[in-house]
Amino acid sequence: EPRRQELLAAREAIGIEIQTMKKRRDEFAATMNPRQLQLYNSIRGSAGRQAVAELTHDGACGCCFSVMPLQIQNEVRHGLALVRCEACGVILAAPEPTEGDKG
């Protein structure tokens, strides 16, 4: 019984955290370009599949690991428009800069 109570309390805490995150997501979505949000939601679908993947440092999609052409890699790294993976269709995001990339 004590373990059950502990699990129920953890479940309730996670439920509250999920609600908080959903609220933050909705607030952020309200600030997005509607066409970009529609694209994101169409990729994600009702199943909630991965819609965004980071471009790896060697130029591959972080979801399916297909290597992207150099032009696509440059477009993703500049971040001026949403670019989708030619193989799996996810939106590609530029990799986060590391300490070695700075300066």
HELIX and SHEET records of a PDB file:
HELIX    1   1 PRO A    2  ALA A   29  1                                  28    
HELIX    2   2 PRO A   34  ARG A   44  1                                  11    
HELIX    3   3 LEU A   70  HIS A   78  1                                   9    
HELIX    4   4 GLU A   99  ASP A  101  5                                   3    
SHEET    1   A 3 VAL A  52  GLU A  54  0                                        
SHEET    2   A 3 ILE A  91  ALA A  93  1                                        
SHEET    3   A 3 VAL A  83  ARG A  84 -1                                        
END                                                                             
